[in-house]
Amino acid sequence: MKELDKTPIWVTLIYANVHTRKVALIIVISCAIFALYCVPWVQFSNSAVVSKLFLIHDWSWVAMMIPMTIWYWVGLKWVDNNAGWES
């Protein structure tokens, strides 16, 4: 990301060392996938396979991952709208 004069601190914090939109999009997608993984699927199923694959049993991780995913997405949109990606 190019450092612009009007770049807010919340955008600089998340994309300071990310130089291309492709890498930023990979970060947003991986955050969204991890947020889906963090849902306590064990509470909704009695399957032994589900309890082996999904080790999270409470809502604390998903409660943290959803705002982080939104933060990364909104930051991506801000940089897109202000032409902040290096070519």
Steps between C-alpha positions, in 0.01 A plus 500: 500500500623845414512728800270791418479821701135437580536133599326439833694324774258204502583429133873544556491253789357216292666558163836659585704209358252383237594635159245348261124463493532128433679439831247717684215301345667174607516637855129591495398159361714307748358709784146419384581128474653498847195686635280221362728241655472676836125445523451238774365231266529245782197659667287429192607140435551180695738354243840376614654620173378855561639496854841386366517757216356802678670551834332826600218464752406861575409817313799712609712442189222566252406813696853627439542378141185657353599859593856434379371373165278807466796723590719342231216522244424866573871582487527324164209704366655822632829432324312402181299825502810713559731332246746394767634179345842490342493406134 
